[in-house]
Amino acid sequence: MITGELKNKIDSIWEIFWTGGLTNPLDVIEQMTYLMFIHDLDDADNLRAKEAAMLGLPHQSMFADEVKIGERTIAGSQLKWSVFHDFPAQRMYSVMQEWVFPFIKDLHGNKDSAYAKYMGDAIFKIPTPLMLDKIVTSMDALYEQMAQVKSSDIRGDVYEYLLSKLATAGVNGQFRTPRHIIRMMVDMMEPAADEVICDPACGTSGFLVAASEFLKENRKDEVFFDRQKKDHYMNHMFHGFDMDRTMLRIGAMNMMTHGVENPFIEYRDSLSDQNPDRERYSLILANPPFKGSLDYDTVSADLLKVCKTKKTELLFLALFVKMLRVGGRCACIVPDGVLFGSSKAHKDIRKEIVENQRLQAVISMPSGVFKPYAGVSTAILIFTKTGHGGTEDVWFYDMKSDGFSLDDKRSPVNDNDIPDIVSRFHNLDGEKDRERTEQSFLVPKQEIADNDYDLSINKYKKIEYVPVEYPPTEEIMADLHELEMEVSKSLAELDELLGL
């Protein structure tokens, strides 16, 4: 969590961008991403040089004596942040625009490297030398402040704070799922060290980052002290797709900033034939786009066989089933309409998950969870792909609070159902005797099937009606007359005071 002086320094850098004419939050985060990346390249190179010296091993710096950029050959040292940050503003601007950016686009000369792939069409948008000079100076101060914070993931926290700016950025807010909701879903799924994890609508890679953090915190020895599993974690575990190249760059850099060296983040229309992945992933975590409508021509044919619809929220559910391997698990956010919609496509996808897979849980969330940028009611579905059924009792939970107020301000409050949700999900046997009047309970599969596979909690929840006894009518009327006399008396006294 970013607070105090560190938060103020990030906000001041944001203000430099804003007053300099870069007002789109995505552009600001993207340019900050590049600059943090350039700074980190220098730090990483210096660290490798020190480690090599300590171990007596040879070290070839990426900022070698001479670097070829286009037709020119220049001294590599000029590309180091620690060198060019002392240049006069005009020269620094020229070095950044003409040398540093082309250098990072073609890093190591390897077009397939993770960095090169995401930086290939990067554009340097800072408009003036003076503005760049202010930003670089402020970023030096930011890094000094970061060095004083004793946290293993301070850069990740800084990046997360930058991404939180999207939540207050109007139409761009849709890109970001609240971090605590993401973390709750990851805690419920408890990723293992050998997972292959995918988010087919990844945005800023929030779900993938949270999964990587969970593994760092809970599977550290298993993942990082086994060469094969560490290689899997760094290069093969995390997969994300999106159709916005800016979001892809931000998402990829978000993963790298959190210590995943080579995430597979790719431009792809997940619902089309562009996406050949079938029966590949062991865990899908996602908040796919709602309210979208596509042409049948653009949708993969095998998804339309599951449910013939143009609605993206239904097609993504069909896609998750297809992309999971047998035994693979999914936790995804869906709009409430998916749970009770009466169209054939709605019923078909619900029937597919209940009858042919194993539906485990439906967590109903209050409509304020996505405020201030959306007021839609949503739920979380958790299911396992079996291909031959297995649904027995489905666990329903009625979340009433997520630890924040449900208005546009989203201020922290004491009420928070999230710890209870995670705890109860991991002990479903203890839910068997819960009454339908309580906040969570189990519903047999047959009852769901008999209700057209309706998954809305209100269909099964029992409401306790407590009789209220009112006093007799004569007593109420006597009280009203008494109040009326008091009001008349007060008005008379007011008239007297005013001399009316």
N, C-alpha and C positions, 0 to 999 in steps of 0.2 A: 504493500500500500504506500503510495507516494503522498507525503505530507510536507508541511512547513517550507523550509528554504528550497528544497529540491523542486517542489511543486511550483514555487514562485519563479525559479529559473526557467523551467520549461514554459510556463505561461508567458514569460517575458520574451523568449525566443519566438513563440507563437505570435506575439504582438508585433514583432519585427516583420514577420512574413505578412501579417494582416495589413499593417500600415504601409508596407511596400507594394501592395497591390495583389498579393496572392491570397485570395479570400476563400477559395474552395478548400475545405478541410482535407479532402483527399490529396490535393496537390501539395499542401503543407506537409502532411504526413509522408508523402512520397519523397519530397525533397529532403526532409529530415532523415528519412531512411537511408538515402544515398550518402548523406554527409556522415551519419553514424557508421555506416559501412566503411567509408573511406578512412575514417578515424580508426576503426577497429582493425582494418588491414595493417596499418602501421604498428599498432599495439601488438597484434598477433605475430607479425614478422619479427619484432624486437624480442618477444617472448621466446620464439623458436630459436633465435640466435643465441640467447642466454642459455637455454636448455642444451643446445648443441655444444656450446663452449664448456658447460659443466660436465657433459658426458664424453667430451673429446671427440665429438662426431662432426663431420663436415656439414656446412650449412650454405645453401644457395639462396640468397635473398631474392624475393620477387621484385625488389627494387635494385636490380643488379646494376653494375657500373654504367651500362648503356641500355636503353630501352628503345625499341623501334616502334614508332607510332605513325602509321600511314607511311609516308615517304621520308619522314624525319627520324633521326636518331638523337636522343637526348639523354642527359644524365638522369638515371633512375631516381637518384636521391631527391630530385625536385618534385617527385610525385608523392613524397611522404608528407603526411599531415604535419608532422613535427618540424618540417623544413618550410613548406610553403605558407604555414600560418603566420610566419614572421615577414612575409613579403609585403610591399606596399599594395594597397587595395587594387589598383589597376592591374599590376602584374599578377597578383593572386587570382584575379578574375580570369585573366588570359590563360594562366596555367590550368586552372580548373576546367575551363570550357574547352580548350584546345588539346590538352594532354591528359589530365586525370580522368575525365569522363570516357574518352576513347580507350584509355588503358583498362579501366574496370569493365568495360563492355567486352573486352577480348582478353580477359585475365588468363594468364598462363598460355595464351594462344589456343586454349582448348574450348572450342565452340560448344561442347557438350557439358562443360562443367556447370555445377548448379548455379554459381554466381553469374556466369556468362549468359546462361539461359534466361534468367529473369531480368538481367540488365540490358539485354540485346537491343530493345527499343526504348531505353531510358532517355529522357530528355531533360537537359539542364534548364530549369525555368527561372532561376533567380535573376531578376532583370538588371541589376546594377552592381558595380564593384563595391560601392559604399554599403549596400545592403548585405552583400556576401561577407564583407569585412566585419560588420556588426554581428552577423550570425556566427561566424567562426570564433570570434572573441567570446561570445556568449556560450558557445558550445564547449570551449576550453574551460570556462568557469563551471559549466554543468558537469563535465567529467571530473574536475577537481572535487566537486561536491559528492559525486557518486563514489569516488575513491574513499571518502570518509565514512560512508555508510557500510556497516558490517553486515552485508547480506550477500548470499551466494548468487542471487538472481536479481541484482539491482537493475541491470540493463533490461531484463525482461519486464520488471515492474515499470520502468520508465516507458517502455514501448507500450505496455498495457494502458498506461495513463494517456499516452498520445491517442491510442485507439478509442479510448473512452470519449474523446472529443467528438467522435462520429455520432455518439448518442444524442448530442445536442445540435446536430447539424442538419435539421430538417429532413429532406428527402434521403439524405445519406444514412440516416439512423437505421434504416432497414438492414444495413449490413452487419449490425452487431447484436448478438444475443447476449443478454446480461451475464457477466462472468460467473456470478454465484449460481445461476441456473445451469450453466454449462458444467460447473464443478460438481453440482449435485448429481447430474446425469452420469458424469465420469465416476464419481464415488459409488454410485449404484452399480455400475457395470464392472468396476474393479479390473481394468486391463491387465493382462498377463504379459510376461516378458517375450513371448513368442507370437503375439498378436500381429495381424496385418490389418491396420486401421484405415478407414476411408471416410471422408466427408465429401459427397458428390456435389455439394453447393457450399464450398468452404469459406468464401469471403475472406476475412482476415485470419483464417485458420485458428479461430478460438478453441474449437473442440479438439483439434490436433495438439495445440499447445497445452491445453489442460490435461490431455492424456499423457503427454510427455512429462509434465510436472508430476502427475500421479506416480508414474513409474520411477522418477528420480527419488521421490519421497518414500515410496513403499516397496520398491523392488531394486533398490540401488545395488546391493551386493550381487543379486542375480543378473542384472543387466550389465553393469559396468566392470565386473571382475571376471567376465567370461568373454573371450575374444569374439566368438561367433555371435553371441547375443548383442554385444556392443555394436558390432558391424551391422547386424540386423536393425538395431535401434537407429543408428546414424543414417543408414542408406536404403532400407527396404521396408520399414514398418509403417511410415506415414504417407498417405496418399490423399490429395485434395484436388478437386476440379472446380473451375469457375469460368464464366464467360466474360468477365471484365478484367482486362490485362492489368489495369492499375491495381485492382484488388489482388490479383495474383502476385504481383511484385511485393505488395505490402504483406500479404499472407506468407510468402516464402521467406521474406526477411524477418518476419515475426518468428517463424520457426527457427531460423538460423540464430537469431538473437537469443533464443531460449536454448541454444546448444545442440540443435539437431543439424548436423553438417550438410546433409544432402536429402532434403525432403522431396518427394515426387509431387510437385504442385504444377498442374498443367492446364492450359487453355482447352476446355472441352465442353460441348453441350451434352450434359450427362444423359438427357432423355432421348437423344437422337442415335442414329447408327454410328455416329462418331465414337460412341462409347462401347467398346467390345467386351468390357469386363463382365463376366458372368461366373458365378460360383467361385469367387476369388478371395473375398475378404472374410475375416473372422469377427470383425466388429465394425459396425457403422454407427457413427454419431453425427446427427445432422439436424439443422433447422431449415428445411427447404423453402423456397419462395412460395407464398400463398397468393391466391387471387389471380394467378397467371392463367392465360388461356392460349393454347397453341393450335396450329393447324395439324390435322392428322398426318399430313405429308411429312412433317418434320419429326414425328415421333417414331421411335423404333417399333417395328411391327410386333415383336414379342411382348411388349408392354401393353399394347392395345388388346391383345388376346386375354390378358388378365382382367382389364377393365377398359372398355371403350369409352374414352372421355377426352376432353380437351383441357381439363382442370389439372394444373401442375401438382397440386397437393396430393391428388390421388395417383397420378402417374409416378411421382417420386416414391410413394409407398410400394407400388408394383416394382419399381426399379430396385429398391432396397432388397426385396425378396429375391430378385434375380441375381444381384451382385454378391449376396452372401453365399458362402460355402455351407454345406450341411453342418449344422452345429454352430454356425455363426450367429451372432446376436446383434440386435439393433435397438438403439434408444433414439427416438426422433420426436420433434415437436410438430404437432399438427393443429390446424384451426379446429374449433369446436364442431364446425359443420361436418367434418369428416366422421365424427363419432355418431351422428344421428341423421345425416342426409338421407333422403328417401329415394333418390334416383337409383337406377339399376347399377350404375358405375359405383356409387357409394356402397351399396349393399354387396356388390361383387368383391370389392377389395377387402371389406370387413370380413366377409365369409372366407376369403382366401387365407387371411391371417388367423382366424379362429379355427377353421376346419382343417386346413392343410399345413399350418405351421403351429407353433406353440405360443399363444399370447399369454404373457405373464402379468402385465400391469398396465393400468390406465390411471395417470395422475392428472387430475383436473386442476388447472391453475387459474387464479383470479385474473380478470381482464386488465388490471393495472400493471401487470408484470412487465409489459413492453412499453409503458409510458416513459417519456413524454411523446414518443414518436409513433405509437400505435396503441389503440385501445381494444384490440381484438382479444376475445377469449380463446385460450389455447389449452392443449393437454399434451402430456408426454405418453407415447406408446412404447412399451418394451416387449419385444418378442424374440423368439429363437427360431431359426429356419430348420425345419425337420424334413419337409417334403411329404410327410405322411401323418400330419396332425400331432396331437399330444396335449392340446389345451385341456385342462381339467377345471381348476378354479381360477378365475381372473381376479386379481387384487385391485380394488378401487380405492383411491385416496382423494379426499376433498381438501386441497391446499387452500387455506384461508389467508395466510400471510407468508411472505418470503423474507421477512426481516427489514422491509422498507415500506413506507407509506404507499398507498395505491393511487396517489394523485400524481400530477405532473412533476412535483418536486422530488419524489422518491427519497424522502429523508429516512435515515435509519430509525427503526422502532424496535421495541423489545420482543414483540411477538414474531416467532419464526418457526415455521413447520418443517424446514428443510432437515435439521438433524433427526427429527422424528421420522420423516419419510425414509431417509437412508437407513436408519436403524431398523425400522419395521420391515423394509424390503428385504433385508438380509436375515429376517427371522419370520418368514411367512407362515410357518407352522403355528406360531403364536397368535395368528390372526383368525384362526378357524372359529373361535367362539365369540368373535366380535359381533355385536348387533348391528343391524342396518341403520340404526339411529346414530351410530358413532361416526367418527371422521374417516375411518378406513374399515374395510370389510372385504370378504371374499364372495364371489358370485359364481355358482356352478355354470359350466359351459352350456348345458342344455337350456338353462333359463335364458341365456343370451341368444342362443339359436332360436328359441321360441319367440323372442322379441325382435325378429328381423335383424339380428346381430347388432342391435343398438348398443353403443358403448358409452352413452352419456350417463354419468353417475346419478343424475336425477331420476332416471328410469328405475333404479334399484334402491335408492336411498329411501328410508322411511322417516317421515317427519312426525315428531311427537307433538300433538296438539294439547297444550295445557289449558284447561278451562279457566277463564278469568271471571271472577264474580264482581259485578258492579253494584253500587248502592241503589236503593229504590229510586224510581223516577222523581217522587215527591222530594226526596232528600237532595237530589242533584238540582232540581228547580229552585229549592229554598236557598242553596249555596249561590246559584246564579243571581237571584234577586238581591242577596246580601252584597255580592260583588258590585252589582249595578248601583246600589245605594251608596257604597263607598266611593265609586267613581264620580257619581253626581255630587256628593259632598265635597270631594277634592276639587272638582271643576268650579263649584260655588266659591270655595275659598280662593281659588286662583283669580276668579272674576273680581272678588273683593280687593285682592292685592293690586290688581291692575286698574282698579277704579272703574270697572265697566258696569 
